[in-house]
Amino acid sequence: MKRKVLFVDDEAKVLKGLERMLRSMRREWDMVFVAGGPEALEILDEEPFDVVVTDMRMPVMDGAQLLQKMRHRHPQTVRIVLSGQAERGLTMKSVKLAHQYLAKPCEASKLISTIERTCMLQSMVTDAAVRRVVSKMESLPCMPALYNEIVEELESPNASVQKVGRIVSRDPGMTAKILQLVNSAFFGLSKPMVDPTQAVTFLGLETVKALVLGLQIFSQFEDPQAPGFSLDILWSHSFSTAIFAKAIAEEEQLDPKVADQAFMAGLLHDLGKLIFMVNFGKYADLLSTAMQGGSVWKLETQVFQTTHSEVGAYLLGIWGLPETIIEGVAFHHCPQRHIDKSLGVVSVVHVADALAHEIMEQRDGHLATGYLGELNLGDKVEKWRGICLEKLGEVD
């Protein structure tokens, strides 16, 4: 089926330009171009659209007002802002209303890939409950600005460790957290490291990028202080899973890029739990029930008709993270559902998550033993467990 995309901008020249720029997509998309928010809402009330791309500064109803009404009346429609730098102040007012932001002028390839990705995520997560739950949440973490800055630097022709180190060092809080992590027992340094650039060199650019993303996401929320939930414990488990995933990938001599992706997926695999906890008070009760022997993701399915794995993966997809990382998050509890039946990010993150629960929390990690057997990996679990224990300094 063709995707339906609605473009909203009060400037006729901009709409005509978009129509010309996207002419090549007429066979893949049904596109409608309208000159304002009221007209857009009328169309949305009459028929569903997959994606709406809107300007911010418009008369009668600005972009923020349109997005606010869309969230309540059409929560399953993906909301993308296409705005100029002059509209940045207005854009920031809608930070909780839009799924993604694009700056004008925007190249056709960038606009097309962004819309295609959002549509792909809608297809990947087939249950409409995921989109409904995510769209109605009041507190969603924003894509961290420092992470975007580091990504831009890494994509520049003259990228360097020194430049990334300087970017990190401009944020004292992030610098302290990075240095705290690099000096933790996981990395086994013989003497403390105090220079952020040196830490970036030691950890590697991809690991630092993942840590900045994870740390900034977690820092956007205060600990709700609810029984059965701790922000510190969730971060500790996520960090352990990331370390274990990368160690397993390196032990199996997977491509270094796969090891880095496994680290990031491990760090973000429980992002959905944080989103649930902050937005739904009853989630604390669900976690308390799970602590008595139940399965978190099975209980989530009963209560929300979706899981923290799917919610986290959906948000990361909207942000534009690589598909491999999204899949690692989406399938970390049920790797058997993933189409690829080989050792990769999905299987590595699943094992790392299970072993982190087992080793760090002394509880059943729910390893998918049947799945690992199908991949002829069952006999490697003990070796991987030993590698993870070594990372904790518990094995000589």
C-alpha positions in Angstrom: 0.0 0.0 0.0 1.1 3.5 -0.8 2.0 5.7 2.2 0.0 8.8 2.9 2.0 12.0 3.7 0.5 15.4 4.4 2.6 18.5 4.0 1.6 21.8 5.8 3.1 25.2 5.1 1.5 28.6 4.6 3.9 29.7 1.9 2.7 28.6 -1.6 6.3 28.7 -3.0 7.5 26.3 -0.3 4.7 23.8 -1.0 5.3 24.0 -4.7 9.0 23.4 -4.1 8.3 20.4 -2.0 5.9 19.0 -4.6 8.6 19.4 -7.3 11.4 18.0 -5.0 9.3 14.9 -4.2 7.9 14.2 -7.6 10.0 11.0 -7.8 8.0 9.6 -4.9 4.6 9.8 -6.5 4.5 6.0 -7.1 5.4 5.2 -3.4 3.5 8.0 -1.6 0.1 9.6 -1.8 1.0 13.2 -1.0 -1.3 16.1 -0.1 -0.1 19.7 0.2 -2.1 22.2 2.3 -1.6 25.8 3.3 -2.5 25.8 7.0 -3.3 24.0 10.2 -7.1 24.2 10.1 -7.2 22.7 6.6 -4.8 20.0 7.6 -7.0 19.0 10.6 -10.1 18.8 8.4 -8.3 16.4 6.0 -7.0 14.3 8.9 -10.5 14.1 10.4 -11.8 12.7 7.1 -9.0 10.1 6.4 -5.9 8.7 8.2 -2.4 9.7 7.2 0.9 8.0 8.1 3.0 11.1 8.4 2.4 14.9 8.7 5.3 17.3 7.9 4.6 20.8 9.1 6.1 24.2 9.2 6.1 26.0 12.6 5.4 29.7 11.9 1.9 29.9 10.3 -1.1 32.3 10.7 -4.3 31.3 12.4 -2.9 28.0 13.8 0.9 27.6 14.2 2.8 24.3 14.0 2.8 23.7 17.7 -1.0 24.2 17.9 -1.5 21.8 15.0 0.7 19.2 16.6 -1.0 19.5 19.9 -4.4 18.9 18.3 -3.0 16.0 16.2 -1.6 14.3 19.3 -5.1 14.1 20.8 -7.2 13.5 17.7 -4.8 11.5 15.6 -2.1 10.1 17.9 -1.0 7.3 15.5 0.1 9.8 12.9 3.9 10.5 12.9 4.6 14.2 13.5 7.6 15.8 11.8 8.6 19.5 11.9 10.3 21.1 9.0 11.3 24.6 10.1 13.9 27.3 9.6 16.5 28.6 12.0 14.5 31.8 12.6 11.7 29.6 14.0 13.9 27.8 16.5 12.2 29.5 19.5 8.8 28.4 18.3 10.1 25.0 17.5 11.4 24.4 21.0 7.9 25.0 22.4 6.8 21.9 20.6 9.6 19.7 21.9 7.1 17.2 23.4 4.8 17.2 20.4 7.0 16.3 17.4 8.7 13.0 16.8 11.5 14.5 14.7 12.8 17.9 13.5 14.3 18.8 10.1 15.9 22.2 9.3 15.1 24.2 6.2 16.4 24.1 3.6 16.3 20.3 3.6 17.7 18.1 0.9 15.3 15.8 -0.9 17.3 12.7 0.1 17.2 13.7 3.8 13.5 14.4 3.8 12.7 11.2 1.9 14.9 9.0 4.1 13.3 10.5 7.3 9.8 9.8 6.1 10.7 6.4 4.8 12.2 5.5 8.2 9.1 6.5 10.1 7.0 4.5 7.8 9.4 1.5 8.1 9.0 1.7 11.9 5.3 1.7 11.6 5.5 -1.5 9.5 8.1 -3.1 11.8 6.0 -2.6 14.9 2.7 -3.8 13.4 0.7 -3.5 16.6 -1.0 -0.1 16.6 -0.9 -0.2 20.4 2.8 0.8 20.3 2.1 4.0 18.3 -0.9 4.8 20.3 1.0 4.4 23.6 4.0 6.4 22.5 2.0 9.2 20.8 -0.1 9.9 23.9 2.8 10.1 26.4 3.5 13.5 27.9 7.2 12.9 28.8 9.3 11.5 26.0 13.1 12.0 26.1 14.3 14.3 23.4 17.2 13.5 21.1 20.2 15.0 23.1 21.8 18.0 21.6 25.3 16.9 22.7 24.9 13.6 20.9 23.8 15.3 17.7 26.9 17.6 18.0 29.2 14.6 18.3 27.5 12.8 15.4 28.0 15.8 13.2 31.6 16.0 14.2 32.1 12.3 13.4 30.5 12.7 10.0 32.7 15.7 9.1 35.7 15.2 6.8 38.2 16.4 9.5 36.8 14.4 12.4 39.2 13.7 15.2 39.4 12.3 18.7 40.7 15.6 20.0 37.6 17.5 18.6 35.2 15.0 20.2 37.1 15.3 23.4 36.7 19.1 23.4 33.0 18.7 22.7 32.6 16.4 25.7 34.8 18.6 27.9 32.5 21.6 27.3 29.8 19.8 29.4 31.2 19.5 32.9 28.5 17.0 34.0 29.1 14.8 31.0 32.8 15.0 31.5 32.5 13.8 35.1 30.2 10.9 34.1 32.5 9.8 31.3 35.5 9.9 33.5 33.6 8.0 36.3 32.7 5.3 33.9 36.2 4.9 32.3 37.7 4.7 35.8 35.2 2.0 36.9 36.1 -1.6 37.6 34.8 -2.6 34.2 37.8 -1.1 32.4 40.4 -2.2 34.9 42.8 0.8 34.5 46.0 0.7 36.6 45.8 4.4 37.4 42.9 7.0 37.2 42.3 8.8 34.0 41.5 12.6 34.4 41.6 13.9 30.8 38.3 13.7 28.7 40.3 13.5 25.4 42.4 10.7 26.8 39.2 9.0 27.9 37.7 9.3 24.4 40.9 7.9 22.9 40.8 4.9 25.3 37.1 4.2 24.9 36.8 4.8 21.2 34.6 7.3 19.4 31.6 4.9 18.9 31.6 3.9 22.6 31.7 7.5 23.7 28.9 8.4 21.3 26.8 5.7 22.8 27.6 6.7 26.4 26.7 10.4 25.7 23.4 9.3 24.2 22.5 7.0 27.1 23.7 9.3 29.8 21.8 12.3 28.4 18.6 10.4 27.9 18.7 9.1 31.5 19.5 12.6 32.8 16.3 14.0 31.3 14.3 12.3 34.0 14.2 12.4 37.8 13.9 9.1 39.7 10.2 8.7 40.5 11.1 7.0 43.8 8.5 4.3 43.2 8.6 0.8 44.8 10.2 -1.7 42.5 12.0 0.9 40.4 15.3 2.7 40.7 16.8 4.9 38.0 20.3 4.1 39.3 19.6 0.4 39.1 18.2 0.7 35.6 21.3 2.6 34.4 23.6 0.1 36.1 21.8 -2.8 34.4 21.9 -1.1 31.0 25.6 -0.2 31.3 26.4 -3.8 32.4 24.5 -5.2 29.5 26.3 -2.9 27.1 29.7 -3.9 28.4 28.8 -7.6 28.3 27.4 -7.3 24.8 30.5 -5.8 23.4 32.8 -8.3 25.3 30.8 -11.2 23.8 30.9 -9.7 20.3 34.7 -9.2 20.5 35.2 -12.7 21.9 33.3 -14.1 18.9 35.4 -11.9 16.6 32.4 -10.2 15.1 33.0 -7.1 13.0 34.1 -4.1 15.2 31.1 -2.2 13.9 28.8 -4.9 15.1 30.5 -4.8 18.6 29.9 -1.1 18.8 26.3 -1.5 17.7 25.8 -4.2 20.3 27.2 -1.8 23.0 24.8 0.9 22.1 21.8 -1.4 21.8 22.7 -2.9 25.2 22.9 0.5 26.7 19.5 1.5 25.3 17.6 -1.8 25.5 15.5 -0.9 28.5 14.7 2.7 27.4 11.1 1.7 27.1 11.0 0.9 30.9 12.0 4.4 31.7 9.4 5.8 29.3 6.6 3.6 30.8 7.7 4.5 34.4 7.6 8.2 33.9 4.3 8.2 32.0 2.2 5.6 33.7 1.9 5.3 37.5 0.6 1.8 37.3 3.9 0.6 35.8 5.4 0.5 39.3 2.8 -2.0 40.4 3.6 -4.1 37.3 7.3 -4.1 38.2 6.4 -5.2 41.7 4.4 -8.1 40.4 7.3 -9.1 38.1 9.7 -9.1 41.0 7.6 -11.8 42.6 8.4 -14.1 39.7 6.5 -12.8 36.7 7.9 -11.8 33.3 8.0 -8.0 32.8 7.4 -8.1 29.1 4.5 -10.6 29.4 2.8 -8.4 32.0 3.4 -5.3 29.8 1.6 -7.1 27.0 -1.4 -7.8 29.2 -1.6 -4.2 30.5 -0.5 -2.1 27.6 -0.8 -4.5 24.6 2.8 -3.7 23.9 6.2 -4.0 25.6 9.1 -1.8 26.7 11.2 -3.4 24.0 8.8 -2.3 21.2 8.2 1.2 22.7 12.0 1.8 23.1 12.7 0.6 19.6 9.9 2.7 18.1 11.3 5.9 19.7 14.9 5.1 18.6 13.6 4.6 15.1 11.8 7.9 15.1 15.1 9.5 16.1 16.8 7.9 13.2 19.2 5.5 14.8 20.6 2.6 12.7 18.2 -0.3 12.1 20.5 -2.8 13.6 20.4 -1.0 16.9 16.7 -0.7 16.8 16.3 -4.5 16.2 18.7 -5.2 19.1 16.4 -3.2 21.4 13.1 -4.5 19.8 14.0 -8.2 20.1 16.2 -8.4 23.2 13.5 -10.5 25.0 12.4 -12.5 22.0 15.3 -13.0 19.6 13.6 -16.0 18.0 11.2 -13.5 16.3 14.0 -11.8 14.5 14.3 -12.9 10.9 18.1 -13.2 10.9 19.2 -16.5 12.5 22.8 -15.8 12.9 25.1 -14.5 15.7 24.7 -10.7 15.6 23.5 -7.7 17.6 20.1 -9.2 18.4 21.5 -12.5 19.8 24.4 -10.8 21.6 22.2 -8.2 23.3 19.7 -10.9 24.4 22.5 -13.0 26.0 24.2 -10.0 27.6 20.8 -8.8 29.1 20.1 -12.2 30.5 23.6 -12.6 32.0 23.5 -9.1 33.5 20.3 -10.0 35.3 21.8 -13.3 36.4 25.2 -12.0 37.5 24.4 -8.6 38.8 21.0 -9.3 40.4 21.2 -13.0 41.1 18.0 -13.8 39.3 16.8 -15.8 36.3 17.7 -13.9 33.1 15.3 -16.0 30.9 17.8 -17.1 28.3 16.1 -18.3 25.1 17.9 -21.6 25.3 15.9 -23.1 22.4 16.8 -20.2 20.2 20.5 -20.4 21.1 20.3 -24.2 20.4 19.0 -23.5 16.9 21.9 -21.2 16.3 24.3 -23.9 17.7 25.4 -21.4 20.4 24.1 -23.2 23.4 27.5 -24.6 24.4 29.0 -21.1 24.3 26.9 -19.7 27.1 29.3 -20.9 29.9 32.2 -19.3 28.2 30.3 -16.0 27.7 29.3 -16.1 31.4 33.0 -16.4 32.3 33.9 -13.4 30.1 31.2 -11.3 31.7 32.4 -12.3 35.2 35.9 -11.3 34.2 34.6 -7.8 33.3 33.4 -7.5 36.9 36.8 -8.6 38.2 35.3 -11.7 39.8 37.4 -14.2 37.9 41.2 -14.3 38.1 
